[in-house]
Amino acid sequence: MKGLRSAPRPLRGEVAIPGDKSISHRALILGALVEGTSLIRRPNLGADVRATADVLGRLGAAVQLEEMKGLAKVEGVGLQGLREPDDVLDAGNSGTTMRLLAGVCAGVGGVSVLTGDASLRRRPMLRVVAPLRQMGATIDGRAHGNLAPLTVRGASLTGVDLELSVASAQVKSALLLAGLGARGRTRVGEPRPSRDHTERMLRACGVEVETGPGWCAVSGEQRGHALEGVVPGDLSSAMFLIAAAVLVPGSDLTLVDVGLNPTRRAALDVLKAMGADIDWDGSSCSLGEPLGTVRIRHSALQGFAVPDEWVPSLIDDIPALALIASQADGETVFTGAGELRVKESDRIAALVEGLRSLGADARELPDGIVVRGPSPLGGGEIDSRGDHRIALTFAVAALIASDRVRVKEWSCVDTSFPEFLDVLGEATSGR
């Protein structure tokens, strides 16, 4: 349990955020699937990305994470070079690792068994298992393949035309990765746009990707080349610093080299709509991703009903936005966010429970949350439920609470942002 006191000092100056977790996963995976040595600078080195590195190593790709240098080196073996693992593949707490690597393992000869921690073994997998079965994969698991452990028997895959019922970047990515080794063309349609990191990075390593309104496609047996570039700062992690800066009086914080992918920055649009004094400028590009600076100042905010169509692009940012909404004037509504029920925890329930325990006015919807503000926050004990985004949200809440906030299972932040308290300390020191 971590006890956190309120820290009234404003956040000032410039800080850098750890590399984007989603992009880091994909860079390691694609580095393994092409031939040659990929050099990935400033990768996220949290436990989730380390799980992906370990799984790829067991599949035959040499992955070195050089923490002191901020470098990941991947010796790719090509689509045909991956091998049957000699042990169970442990994805830890990482849904991205399990779902994306299920797509890869579907084309690897032999048997691969994917498992994870207790939380991951409760998360739904049929959304990726079912379409992989349509491509010719044989996948077994608990609850007819909906729950891990998953046993994947590698097969010769065939590209198909797939329409997903839920917009999911993880599922889409798994199918595109499987499609790389399949015969023919694999097309994936979605009801709403989801994050496009995989499509961008496939192009960055020389793979042709077709795109159209609501769909993307890849033809099999393309040979890509090794990757080299810097992983942009993780905007979803940056949201916790952005939340702190917008809530703590006197703050004027600039975040540098942050990823500004249009399919990820809807949270910034929400803050603009709420009246936040926030600006961003994406002036560079790396690994196919735009990156730049975000400047945020303490702001008085108004409640806002977030359009459903924005939600797939900000699903990971809703915990931080819900905390911000507790200090805004009026009602803020998030709907169409049922996916939050099946993340590392039931984030809707965890958020409402935590906010209310500190004195905020919040209530659950079946697929979202309603927060009415402004509400002064007191101290209390928060059950993070082992979910890093819940833990980080209430660490930020401690900055404006009138008494100590205690966060249970704080170590879960190691999955994505183990440096959070150090970065926060740097920001509040004004260096």
C-alpha positions as CSV (number, residue, x, y, z in Angstrom):
1,M,0.0,0.0,0.0
2,K,1.3,3.5,-0.9
3,G,0.4,6.4,1.3
4,L,0.3,9.7,-0.6
5,R,0.0,13.1,1.0
6,S,-1.4,16.1,-0.8
7,A,1.3,18.1,-2.5
8,P,0.2,21.7,-3.2
9,R,3.3,22.6,-5.2
10,P,2.5,23.4,-8.8
11,L,3.9,21.4,-11.7
12,R,6.2,23.4,-13.8
13,G,9.0,23.1,-16.4
14,E,9.6,20.4,-19.0
15,V,9.4,16.7,-18.4
16,A,9.7,13.6,-20.5
17,I,7.3,10.6,-20.3
18,P,8.4,7.0,-20.7
19,G,8.0,5.4,-24.1
20,D,4.5,4.4,-25.3
21,K,3.6,0.9,-24.1
22,S,1.4,0.1,-27.1
23,I,4.0,1.1,-29.6
24,S,6.8,-0.6,-27.7
25,H,4.9,-4.0,-27.8
26,R,4.4,-3.6,-31.6
27,A,8.0,-2.6,-32.3
28,L,9.3,-5.7,-30.5
29,I,6.9,-8.0,-32.3
30,L,7.4,-6.6,-35.7
31,G,11.2,-6.5,-35.1
32,A,10.9,-10.3,-34.5
33,L,8.9,-10.9,-37.6
34,V,11.2,-9.2,-40.1
35,E,14.8,-10.2,-40.8
36,G,17.7,-8.1,-39.5
37,T,18.4,-6.1,-36.4
38,S,15.9,-3.6,-35.2
39,L,17.0,-0.8,-32.9
40,I,14.2,0.6,-30.8
41,R,15.2,3.6,-28.7
42,R,13.4,4.7,-25.5
43,P,11.0,1.7,-25.3
44,N,8.7,1.4,-22.4
45,L,10.4,-1.0,-20.0
46,G,7.5,-1.7,-17.7
47,A,6.5,-5.3,-16.8
48,D,4.0,-5.6,-19.7
49,V,6.5,-4.9,-22.4
50,R,9.1,-7.1,-20.7
51,A,6.5,-9.9,-20.9
52,T,6.3,-9.4,-24.7
53,A,10.1,-9.5,-24.9
54,D,10.2,-12.8,-22.9
55,V,7.5,-14.4,-25.1
56,L,9.3,-13.5,-28.3
57,G,12.5,-14.9,-26.9
58,R,10.9,-18.2,-26.3
59,L,9.6,-18.2,-29.9
60,G,13.1,-17.8,-31.2
61,A,13.7,-14.1,-31.6
62,A,16.6,-12.6,-29.6
63,V,15.4,-9.5,-27.7
64,Q,17.8,-7.5,-25.6
65,L,16.5,-4.7,-23.3
66,E,19.4,-2.4,-22.4
67,E,17.8,-0.3,-19.7
68,M,20.8,1.9,-19.0
69,K,21.0,2.8,-22.7
70,G,17.2,3.1,-23.2
71,L,17.5,0.6,-26.1
72,A,15.8,-2.5,-27.3
73,K,17.7,-4.6,-29.8
74,V,15.7,-7.3,-31.7
75,E,17.4,-9.9,-33.9
76,G,14.5,-10.8,-36.2
77,V,14.1,-14.2,-37.7
78,G,11.4,-13.6,-40.3
79,L,7.9,-15.0,-40.6
80,Q,9.2,-18.5,-41.1
81,G,11.9,-18.4,-38.5
82,L,9.8,-18.5,-35.3
83,R,9.7,-21.9,-33.6
84,E,7.6,-23.9,-31.2
85,P,8.3,-22.8,-27.7
86,D,9.7,-25.2,-25.2
87,D,7.7,-23.9,-22.3
88,V,4.4,-22.1,-21.5
89,L,4.3,-18.5,-22.7
90,D,3.6,-16.2,-19.8
91,A,2.0,-12.8,-20.7
92,G,1.9,-11.7,-17.1
93,N,-0.8,-8.9,-16.8
94,S,-0.6,-7.8,-20.4
95,G,-3.7,-8.3,-22.6
96,T,-1.7,-6.8,-25.5
97,T,0.9,-9.5,-25.2
98,M,-1.6,-12.3,-25.1
99,R,-3.9,-11.1,-27.9
100,L,-1.2,-9.9,-30.3
101,L,1.0,-13.0,-29.7
102,A,-2.0,-15.3,-30.2
103,G,-2.1,-13.9,-33.7
104,V,1.6,-14.6,-34.2
105,C,1.5,-18.1,-32.7
106,A,-1.4,-19.0,-34.9
107,G,1.1,-19.2,-37.8
108,V,3.9,-20.9,-35.9
109,G,4.3,-24.6,-36.3
110,G,3.7,-26.8,-33.3
111,V,1.9,-25.9,-30.0
112,S,2.0,-22.7,-28.1
113,V,0.4,-22.3,-24.7
114,L,-0.4,-18.7,-23.6
115,T,-1.2,-17.8,-20.1
116,G,-1.0,-14.9,-17.7
117,D,-1.7,-13.8,-14.1
118,A,-5.1,-14.3,-12.4
119,S,-6.4,-10.9,-13.7
120,L,-5.5,-11.7,-17.3
121,R,-7.0,-15.2,-17.1
122,R,-10.3,-13.5,-16.4
123,R,-10.2,-11.2,-19.4
124,P,-12.2,-12.2,-22.6
125,M,-10.2,-13.7,-25.4
126,L,-12.9,-15.1,-27.7
127,R,-13.0,-11.8,-29.5
128,V,-9.6,-12.6,-30.9
129,V,-9.8,-16.4,-30.8
130,A,-13.0,-16.6,-33.0
131,P,-11.6,-14.7,-36.0
132,L,-8.3,-16.5,-35.8
133,R,-10.2,-19.8,-36.0
134,Q,-11.9,-18.4,-39.2
135,M,-8.4,-18.0,-40.6
136,G,-7.7,-21.7,-40.0
137,A,-6.1,-21.6,-36.5
138,T,-6.8,-24.3,-33.9
139,I,-7.2,-22.6,-30.5
140,D,-8.5,-24.1,-27.3
141,G,-9.1,-22.6,-23.9
142,R,-11.4,-22.4,-21.0
143,A,-15.0,-21.4,-21.6
144,H,-14.7,-22.6,-25.2
145,G,-11.6,-20.4,-25.9
146,N,-12.8,-17.3,-24.1
147,L,-10.5,-17.6,-21.2
148,A,-6.8,-18.3,-20.9
149,P,-4.7,-20.4,-20.8
150,L,-5.0,-20.7,-24.6
151,T,-3.5,-23.6,-26.5
152,V,-2.6,-22.5,-30.0
153,R,-1.8,-25.2,-32.6
154,G,0.0,-23.5,-35.5
155,A,-1.5,-23.9,-38.9
156,S,-1.2,-22.7,-42.5
157,L,-3.5,-19.7,-42.4
158,T,-5.8,-18.3,-45.1
159,G,-6.6,-14.6,-45.3
160,V,-10.3,-13.8,-44.9
161,D,-12.7,-10.8,-44.8
162,L,-13.6,-10.1,-41.1
163,E,-16.1,-7.7,-39.6
164,L,-15.5,-7.0,-35.9
165,S,-18.5,-6.3,-33.6
166,V,-16.4,-4.3,-31.2
167,A,-13.7,-1.7,-32.2
168,S,-10.5,-3.1,-30.7
169,A,-6.9,-2.2,-31.7
170,Q,-5.6,-5.4,-30.0
171,V,-7.9,-7.7,-32.0
172,K,-7.3,-5.9,-35.3
173,S,-3.6,-6.0,-34.7
174,A,-3.6,-9.8,-33.9
175,L,-5.4,-10.4,-37.2
176,L,-3.1,-8.2,-39.2
177,L,-0.1,-10.0,-37.7
178,A,-1.6,-13.4,-38.5
179,G,-2.4,-12.1,-42.0
180,L,1.3,-11.4,-42.6
181,G,1.9,-15.2,-42.7
182,A,-1.4,-16.2,-44.3
183,R,-2.2,-17.0,-47.9
184,G,-4.0,-14.2,-49.6
185,R,-5.5,-11.0,-48.2
186,T,-6.8,-10.4,-44.7
187,R,-9.3,-7.5,-44.4
188,V,-10.5,-6.3,-41.0
189,G,-13.5,-4.0,-40.6
190,E,-14.5,-2.2,-37.4
191,P,-17.7,-0.4,-36.4
192,R,-15.6,2.6,-35.2
193,P,-12.0,3.6,-35.8
194,S,-9.5,2.1,-33.3
195,R,-5.9,3.0,-32.7
196,D,-3.8,2.5,-35.8
197,H,-0.3,1.9,-34.4
198,T,0.1,-1.5,-36.1
199,E,-0.8,-0.2,-39.5
200,R,1.6,2.7,-39.2
201,M,4.4,0.5,-38.0
202,L,3.8,-2.1,-40.7
203,R,4.3,0.6,-43.2
204,A,7.4,1.8,-41.4
205,C,9.0,-1.6,-41.9
206,G,8.1,-1.7,-45.6
207,V,4.8,-3.7,-45.5
208,E,2.0,-2.5,-47.7
209,V,-1.2,-1.9,-45.8
210,E,-4.5,-1.0,-47.5
211,T,-6.9,1.3,-45.6
212,G,-10.4,2.6,-46.2
213,P,-13.3,4.0,-44.2
214,G,-13.7,1.6,-41.3
215,W,-11.3,-1.1,-42.6
216,C,-7.7,-2.1,-43.2
217,A,-6.1,-5.0,-45.0
218,V,-2.8,-6.7,-45.5
219,S,-1.6,-9.3,-48.0
220,G,0.3,-12.3,-46.8
221,E,4.0,-13.3,-47.2
222,Q,5.3,-9.8,-47.5
223,R,8.9,-9.3,-46.4
224,G,9.5,-6.3,-44.2
225,H,12.8,-4.7,-43.1
226,A,14.2,-4.0,-39.7
227,L,13.0,-1.0,-37.7
228,E,15.0,1.9,-36.2
229,G,13.6,4.8,-34.3
230,V,12.5,6.4,-31.0
231,V,9.3,5.3,-29.3
232,P,7.2,8.4,-28.6
233,G,6.3,9.2,-25.0
234,D,3.1,7.4,-23.9
235,L,0.2,9.8,-24.0
236,S,-2.0,7.6,-21.8
237,S,0.7,7.8,-19.1
238,A,1.2,11.5,-19.8
239,M,-2.5,12.0,-19.0
240,F,-1.8,11.5,-15.3
241,L,0.7,14.4,-15.4
242,I,-1.7,16.4,-17.5
243,A,-4.5,15.7,-14.9
244,A,-2.2,16.8,-12.1
245,A,-1.2,20.0,-13.9
246,V,-4.8,21.0,-14.8
247,L,-5.9,20.4,-11.2
248,V,-3.1,21.9,-9.1
249,P,-3.2,25.7,-9.0
250,G,-0.3,27.6,-10.5
251,S,0.8,24.7,-12.7
252,D,2.3,25.3,-16.2
253,L,3.8,22.0,-17.5
254,T,5.3,21.1,-20.8
255,L,5.6,17.4,-21.8
256,V,8.2,16.7,-24.5
257,D,8.4,14.1,-27.2
258,V,4.9,12.8,-26.5
259,G,3.1,10.6,-29.0
260,L,0.3,12.6,-30.8
261,N,-1.3,9.9,-33.0
262,P,-4.7,11.2,-34.0
263,T,-6.3,7.9,-32.9
264,R,-5.0,8.4,-29.4
265,R,-5.4,12.1,-28.6
266,A,-9.1,12.3,-28.2
267,A,-8.5,12.9,-24.5
268,L,-6.8,16.2,-25.3
269,D,-9.9,17.1,-27.3
270,V,-12.1,16.3,-24.3
271,L,-10.0,18.6,-22.2
272,K,-10.2,21.4,-24.8
273,A,-14.0,21.0,-24.8
274,M,-14.0,21.3,-21.0
275,G,-12.2,24.6,-21.2
276,A,-8.6,23.4,-20.4
277,D,-5.7,25.7,-21.2
278,I,-3.9,23.1,-23.2
279,D,-2.0,23.2,-26.5
280,W,0.0,20.6,-28.5
281,D,2.2,20.6,-31.5
282,G,3.2,17.4,-33.4
283,S,6.3,18.4,-35.4
284,S,8.3,15.2,-35.6
285,C,7.7,11.6,-36.7
286,S,9.3,8.3,-35.6
287,L,8.3,4.6,-36.3
288,G,5.5,6.1,-38.4
289,E,4.1,8.0,-35.3
290,P,3.8,11.8,-34.9
291,L,5.3,13.2,-31.7
292,G,5.7,16.6,-30.2
293,T,5.0,18.7,-27.1
294,V,1.9,19.2,-24.9
295,R,1.6,22.3,-22.7
296,I,-1.0,22.3,-20.0
297,R,-1.8,25.0,-17.4
298,H,-4.1,24.9,-14.3
299,S,-7.6,25.6,-15.6
300,A,-11.2,26.1,-14.5
301,L,-13.3,23.4,-16.3
302,Q,-16.9,22.8,-17.3
303,G,-18.6,19.4,-17.5
304,F,-18.9,17.8,-20.9
305,A,-20.9,14.9,-22.4
306,V,-18.3,12.9,-24.3
307,P,-19.5,11.7,-27.7
308,D,-19.6,7.9,-27.9
309,E,-17.6,7.9,-31.1
310,W,-14.7,9.5,-29.3
311,V,-14.5,6.7,-26.7
312,P,-12.4,4.0,-28.6
313,S,-9.6,6.6,-28.9
314,L,-9.6,7.5,-25.2
315,I,-10.7,4.3,-23.4
316,D,-7.5,4.2,-21.4
317,D,-7.7,7.9,-20.4
318,I,-11.2,7.8,-18.9
319,P,-9.9,7.2,-15.3
320,A,-7.8,10.4,-15.4
321,L,-10.6,12.3,-17.1
322,A,-13.1,11.1,-14.5
323,L,-10.9,12.5,-11.8
324,I,-10.6,15.8,-13.6
325,A,-14.4,15.8,-14.1
326,S,-14.9,15.7,-10.3
327,Q,-13.4,19.2,-10.2
328,A,-15.3,20.6,-13.2
329,D,-18.4,22.7,-12.9
330,G,-21.4,20.5,-13.9
331,E,-21.9,17.0,-15.2
332,T,-19.5,15.0,-17.3
333,V,-20.8,11.8,-18.9
334,F,-18.9,8.9,-20.5
335,T,-21.0,6.3,-22.3
336,G,-20.2,3.6,-24.9
337,A,-17.3,2.5,-22.6
338,G,-18.4,-1.0,-21.7
339,E,-14.9,-2.2,-22.5
340,L,-13.8,-0.7,-19.2
341,R,-15.7,-3.5,-17.5
342,V,-13.2,-6.1,-18.8
343,K,-9.8,-4.3,-18.4
344,E,-7.3,-5.2,-15.7
345,S,-10.2,-4.6,-13.3
346,D,-13.8,-3.5,-13.8
347,R,-12.6,0.1,-14.1
348,I,-16.1,1.6,-14.1
349,A,-16.8,0.1,-10.7
350,A,-13.3,0.8,-9.3
351,L,-13.5,4.4,-10.4
352,V,-16.9,5.1,-8.9
353,E,-16.0,3.4,-5.7
354,G,-12.8,5.3,-5.3
355,L,-14.2,8.7,-6.3
356,R,-17.1,8.3,-3.9
357,S,-14.9,7.2,-1.1
358,L,-13.0,10.5,-1.4
359,G,-16.2,12.6,-1.5
360,A,-16.8,13.0,-5.2
361,D,-20.3,12.7,-6.8
362,A,-20.0,9.8,-9.2
363,R,-22.3,7.0,-10.4
364,E,-22.1,4.0,-12.6
365,L,-23.9,3.4,-15.9
366,P,-23.9,0.0,-17.5
367,D,-21.4,1.2,-20.1
368,G,-20.0,4.3,-18.5
369,I,-19.8,6.8,-15.7
370,V,-21.4,10.1,-14.7
371,V,-19.4,12.6,-12.6
372,R,-20.8,15.8,-11.2
373,G,-18.5,18.5,-9.8
374,P,-16.9,20.4,-8.4
375,S,-16.5,18.2,-5.2
376,P,-13.8,18.8,-2.5
377,L,-11.9,15.6,-2.1
378,G,-10.9,14.1,1.3
379,G,-8.6,11.3,2.3
380,G,-9.2,7.7,2.3
381,E,-8.1,4.2,1.3
382,I,-8.4,3.2,-2.4
383,D,-8.5,-0.4,-3.6
384,S,-6.7,-0.2,-6.9
385,R,-7.8,-3.8,-7.7
386,G,-4.3,-4.4,-9.1
387,D,-5.1,-2.0,-11.9
388,H,-2.3,0.4,-12.8
389,R,-4.6,3.1,-14.2
390,I,-6.8,3.1,-11.1
391,A,-3.7,3.3,-8.9
392,L,-2.2,6.2,-10.9
393,T,-5.6,8.1,-11.0
394,F,-5.8,8.2,-7.2
395,A,-2.2,9.1,-6.8
396,V,-3.1,12.2,-8.7
397,A,-6.2,12.7,-6.5
398,A,-3.9,12.8,-3.5
399,L,-2.4,16.1,-4.9
400,I,-5.7,17.9,-4.3
401,A,-7.1,15.9,-1.4
402,S,-7.4,17.4,2.1
403,D,-5.9,14.4,3.8
404,R,-3.8,11.4,3.1
405,V,-4.8,9.0,0.3
406,R,-3.7,5.4,0.6
407,V,-3.6,3.3,-2.6
408,K,-3.6,-0.5,-2.1
409,E,-1.5,-2.7,-4.5
410,W,0.6,0.2,-5.6
411,S,3.1,-2.1,-7.2
412,C,0.7,-2.7,-10.1
413,V,2.0,0.6,-11.6
414,D,5.2,-1.3,-12.6
415,T,3.3,-2.7,-15.6
416,S,3.3,0.7,-17.4
417,F,4.7,3.6,-15.4
418,P,7.1,2.6,-12.6
419,E,8.8,6.0,-12.9
420,F,5.7,7.9,-12.1
421,L,6.6,9.2,-8.6
422,D,10.1,10.2,-9.9
423,V,8.6,12.1,-12.9
424,L,6.0,13.8,-10.6
425,G,8.8,14.8,-8.3
426,E,10.7,16.3,-11.1
427,A,7.6,18.2,-12.3
428,T,6.8,19.6,-8.8
429,S,10.5,20.6,-8.3
430,G,10.1,22.9,-11.3
431,R,13.4,21.7,-12.9
